[in-house]
Amino acid sequence: MKNPIGIIAAGHHDTAGAAASILEAGGNAFDAALAALFSSCVCEPVLSSLGGGGFLLAHSHHGNSVLYDFFAHTPSRKPPVKELDFYPIIADFGAAQQEFHIGMGSIAVP
């Protein structure tokens, strides 16, 4: 989605729209990114959550770049495979389907 203030890339139109609304109201890129995050939890709950991990490459108006690493770690003591409770589901996106794995075996430590 193009906006006079910036360009927004998102997996769902409403997620991009939330970010665009923040920019249009005078918010900055970080404000827009947070709006997109919260919106994506509603618009794309299979792909996004507030408890998920990730990376954020930020560039300040002072010219400094910072990489924020908030990716999750697997537990140091792993249970036996048969106890993982880890199984596939198919998410139907209309025009496409994708397999995801859910269950206790998909949980990590923030």
C-alpha atoms as an extended CHARMM CRD file, in Angstrom:
* protein
*
       110  EXT
         1         1  MET       CA              0.0000000000        0.0000000000        0.0000000000  PROA      1               0.0000000000
         2         2  LYS       CA              1.4110000000        3.3860000000       -1.0140000000  PROA      2               0.0000000000
         3         3  ASN       CA              1.0720000000        6.3140000000        1.3310000000  PROA      3               0.0000000000
         4         4  PRO       CA              2.4950000000        9.8230000000        0.7250000000  PROA      4               0.0000000000
         5         5  ILE       CA              4.5800000000        9.3830000000        3.8830000000  PROA      5               0.0000000000
         6         6  GLY       CA              5.8390000000        5.8400000000        3.2880000000  PROA      6               0.0000000000
         7         7  ILE       CA              5.3030000000        2.4040000000        1.8010000000  PROA      7               0.0000000000
         8         8  ILE       CA              3.6020000000       -0.3480000000        3.7770000000  PROA      8               0.0000000000
         9         9  ALA       CA              3.9650000000       -4.0580000000        3.0920000000  PROA      9               0.0000000000
        10        10  ALA       CA              1.6340000000       -6.4710000000        4.8700000000  PROA      10              0.0000000000
        11        11  GLY       CA              0.0240000000       -9.8360000000        4.3410000000  PROA      11              0.0000000000
        12        12  HSD       CA             -3.5270000000       -8.4890000000        4.6580000000  PROA      12              0.0000000000
        13        13  HSD       CA             -5.1210000000       -5.3220000000        3.2800000000  PROA      13              0.0000000000
        14        14  ASP       CA             -6.6030000000       -4.3380000000        6.6560000000  PROA      14              0.0000000000
        15        15  THR       CA             -3.2280000000       -4.7600000000        8.3610000000  PROA      15              0.0000000000
        16        16  ALA       CA             -1.6830000000       -2.3410000000        5.8630000000  PROA      16              0.0000000000
        17        17  GLY       CA             -4.6950000000       -0.0560000000        6.2700000000  PROA      17              0.0000000000
        18        18  ALA       CA             -4.1750000000        0.1620000000       10.0350000000  PROA      18              0.0000000000
        19        19  ALA       CA             -0.5600000000        1.2160000000        9.5200000000  PROA      19              0.0000000000
        20        20  ALA       CA             -1.5670000000        3.7480000000        6.8410000000  PROA      20              0.0000000000
        21        21  SER       CA             -4.1660000000        5.2680000000        9.1810000000  PROA      21              0.0000000000
        22        22  ILE       CA             -1.5000000000        5.8340000000       11.8220000000  PROA      22              0.0000000000
        23        23  LEU       CA              0.8400000000        7.5110000000        9.3190000000  PROA      23              0.0000000000
        24        24  GLU       CA             -1.9680000000        9.7120000000        8.0120000000  PROA      24              0.0000000000
        25        25  ALA       CA             -2.7580000000       10.7710000000       11.5890000000  PROA      25              0.0000000000
        26        26  GLY       CA              0.8310000000       11.9450000000       12.0790000000  PROA      26              0.0000000000
        27        27  GLY       CA              2.3630000000        8.8380000000       13.6280000000  PROA      27              0.0000000000
        28        28  ASN       CA              5.8500000000        7.6470000000       12.7510000000  PROA      28              0.0000000000
        29        29  ALA       CA              7.0340000000        4.3390000000       11.2780000000  PROA      29              0.0000000000
        30        30  PHE       CA              7.2930000000        2.6930000000       14.7080000000  PROA      30              0.0000000000
        31        31  ASP       CA              3.7240000000        3.7100000000       15.5480000000  PROA      31              0.0000000000
        32        32  ALA       CA              2.5750000000        2.3020000000       12.2020000000  PROA      32              0.0000000000
        33        33  ALA       CA              4.5020000000       -0.9430000000       12.7460000000  PROA      33              0.0000000000
        34        34  LEU       CA              2.7770000000       -1.4570000000       16.1040000000  PROA      34              0.0000000000
        35        35  ALA       CA             -0.6300000000       -0.7680000000       14.5500000000  PROA      35              0.0000000000
        36        36  ALA       CA              0.1420000000       -3.3260000000       11.8480000000  PROA      36              0.0000000000
        37        37  LEU       CA              1.2410000000       -5.8650000000       14.4730000000  PROA      37              0.0000000000
        38        38  PHE       CA             -1.9420000000       -5.5250000000       16.5260000000  PROA      38              0.0000000000
        39        39  SER       CA             -4.1040000000       -5.5950000000       13.4030000000  PROA      39              0.0000000000
        40        40  SER       CA             -2.3330000000       -8.6680000000       12.0180000000  PROA      40              0.0000000000
        41        41  CYS       CA             -3.2200000000      -10.6090000000       15.1800000000  PROA      41              0.0000000000
        42        42  VAL       CA             -6.8860000000      -10.1330000000       14.2290000000  PROA      42              0.0000000000
        43        43  CYS       CA             -6.6170000000      -10.2920000000       10.4180000000  PROA      43              0.0000000000
        44        44  GLU       CA             -4.0810000000      -13.1370000000       10.2380000000  PROA      44              0.0000000000
        45        45  PRO       CA             -4.2690000000      -15.0470000000       13.5460000000  PROA      45              0.0000000000
        46        46  VAL       CA             -2.6500000000      -18.1780000000       12.0940000000  PROA      46              0.0000000000
        47        47  LEU       CA              0.4130000000      -16.1850000000       11.0170000000  PROA      47              0.0000000000
        48        48  SER       CA              0.7990000000      -13.6350000000       13.8040000000  PROA      48              0.0000000000
        49        49  SER       CA              0.5220000000      -13.3420000000       17.5810000000  PROA      49              0.0000000000
        50        50  LEU       CA              1.6210000000      -11.0250000000       20.3590000000  PROA      50              0.0000000000
        51        51  GLY       CA              3.6490000000      -13.8840000000       21.8410000000  PROA      51              0.0000000000
        52        52  GLY       CA              5.6220000000      -14.5410000000       18.6720000000  PROA      52              0.0000000000
        53        53  GLY       CA              9.2650000000      -13.7850000000       18.0400000000  PROA      53              0.0000000000
        54        54  GLY       CA             10.9550000000      -11.8730000000       15.2800000000  PROA      54              0.0000000000
        55        55  PHE       CA             13.4550000000       -9.2890000000       14.1430000000  PROA      55              0.0000000000
        56        56  LEU       CA             13.0860000000       -5.5480000000       13.5580000000  PROA      56              0.0000000000
        57        57  LEU       CA             15.6070000000       -3.5070000000       11.5950000000  PROA      57              0.0000000000
        58        58  ALA       CA             15.1180000000        0.1290000000       12.6020000000  PROA      58              0.0000000000
        59        59  HSD       CA             16.7030000000        3.2550000000       11.1710000000  PROA      59              0.0000000000
        60        60  SER       CA             16.4030000000        6.4250000000       13.2670000000  PROA      60              0.0000000000
        61        61  HSD       CA             16.1420000000        9.9700000000       11.9500000000  PROA      61              0.0000000000
        62        62  HSD       CA             19.6620000000       10.4840000000       13.3730000000  PROA      62              0.0000000000
        63        63  GLY       CA             21.0110000000        7.9670000000       10.8550000000  PROA      63              0.0000000000
        64        64  ASN       CA             21.5910000000        5.0920000000       13.2830000000  PROA      64              0.0000000000
        65        65  SER       CA             20.4980000000        1.5780000000       12.3560000000  PROA      65              0.0000000000
        66        66  VAL       CA             19.6630000000       -0.9830000000       15.0320000000  PROA      66              0.0000000000
        67        67  LEU       CA             18.6460000000       -4.6290000000       14.6820000000  PROA      67              0.0000000000
        68        68  TYR       CA             16.2740000000       -5.7420000000       17.4360000000  PROA      68              0.0000000000
        69        69  ASP       CA             16.3590000000       -9.5100000000       17.9590000000  PROA      69              0.0000000000
        70        70  PHE       CA             13.3450000000      -10.7520000000       19.8890000000  PROA      70              0.0000000000
        71        71  PHE       CA             13.3030000000      -14.2340000000       18.4310000000  PROA      71              0.0000000000
        72        72  ALA       CA             12.3220000000      -17.1070000000       20.7070000000  PROA      72              0.0000000000
        73        73  HSD       CA             14.5170000000      -19.9240000000       22.0080000000  PROA      73              0.0000000000
        74        74  THR       CA             13.6690000000      -23.5790000000       22.3140000000  PROA      74              0.0000000000
        75        75  PRO       CA             13.7440000000      -24.9910000000       25.8440000000  PROA      75              0.0000000000
        76        76  SER       CA             17.1170000000      -26.3730000000       26.9650000000  PROA      76              0.0000000000
        77        77  ARG       CA             15.5270000000      -29.6320000000       28.1150000000  PROA      77              0.0000000000
        78        78  LYS       CA             13.5910000000      -31.0850000000       25.2370000000  PROA      78              0.0000000000
        79        79  PRO       CA             10.9670000000      -33.7630000000       25.9030000000  PROA      79              0.0000000000
        80        80  PRO       CA             10.9930000000      -37.0060000000       23.9060000000  PROA      80              0.0000000000
        81        81  VAL       CA              9.5360000000      -36.6320000000       20.4030000000  PROA      81              0.0000000000
        82        82  LYS       CA              6.5080000000      -38.7730000000       21.2800000000  PROA      82              0.0000000000
        83        83  GLU       CA              5.5760000000      -36.2470000000       24.0160000000  PROA      83              0.0000000000
        84        84  LEU       CA              5.7970000000      -33.1250000000       21.8350000000  PROA      84              0.0000000000
        85        85  ASP       CA              2.0950000000      -32.9540000000       20.9250000000  PROA      85              0.0000000000
        86        86  PHE       CA              3.1250000000      -31.4410000000       17.5710000000  PROA      86              0.0000000000
        87        87  TYR       CA              0.7980000000      -31.9690000000       14.6380000000  PROA      87              0.0000000000
        88        88  PRO       CA             -0.0590000000      -30.4180000000       11.2650000000  PROA      88              0.0000000000
        89        89  ILE       CA             -3.1510000000      -28.4060000000       10.3950000000  PROA      89              0.0000000000
        90        90  ILE       CA             -4.1590000000      -26.9600000000        7.0320000000  PROA      90              0.0000000000
        91        91  ALA       CA             -4.9600000000      -23.2350000000        6.9690000000  PROA      91              0.0000000000
        92        92  ASP       CA             -7.3470000000      -22.3610000000        4.1410000000  PROA      92              0.0000000000
        93        93  PHE       CA             -6.6980000000      -18.8730000000        2.7510000000  PROA      93              0.0000000000
        94        94  GLY       CA             -9.3020000000      -19.1620000000       -0.0020000000  PROA      94              0.0000000000
        95        95  ALA       CA             -7.1050000000      -19.2230000000       -3.1030000000  PROA      95              0.0000000000
        96        96  ALA       CA             -4.3180000000      -21.0980000000       -1.3050000000  PROA      96              0.0000000000
        97        97  GLN       CA             -3.8340000000      -23.6010000000        1.4840000000  PROA      97              0.0000000000
        98        98  GLN       CA             -0.7770000000      -23.9390000000        3.7130000000  PROA      98              0.0000000000
        99        99  GLU       CA              0.2820000000      -26.5200000000        6.2800000000  PROA      99              0.0000000000
       100       100  PHE       CA              1.2750000000      -25.3320000000        9.7520000000  PROA      100             0.0000000000
       101       101  HSD       CA              2.3440000000      -27.3140000000       12.7990000000  PROA      101             0.0000000000
       102       102  ILE       CA              0.7700000000      -26.5530000000       16.1650000000  PROA      102             0.0000000000
       103       103  GLY       CA              0.7040000000      -27.9750000000       19.6700000000  PROA      103             0.0000000000
       104       104  MET       CA              3.0430000000      -28.0110000000       22.6560000000  PROA      104             0.0000000000
       105       105  GLY       CA              6.0050000000      -28.7360000000       20.3630000000  PROA      105             0.0000000000
       106       106  SER       CA              5.5500000000      -25.3310000000       18.7120000000  PROA      106             0.0000000000
       107       107  ILE       CA              6.0150000000      -23.3180000000       21.9170000000  PROA      107             0.0000000000
       108       108  ALA       CA              9.2760000000      -21.5020000000       22.6210000000  PROA      108             0.0000000000
       109       109  VAL       CA             10.6800000000      -19.3040000000       25.3820000000  PROA      109             0.0000000000
       110       110  PRO       CA             10.6860000000      -15.5380000000       24.6720000000  PROA      110             0.0000000000
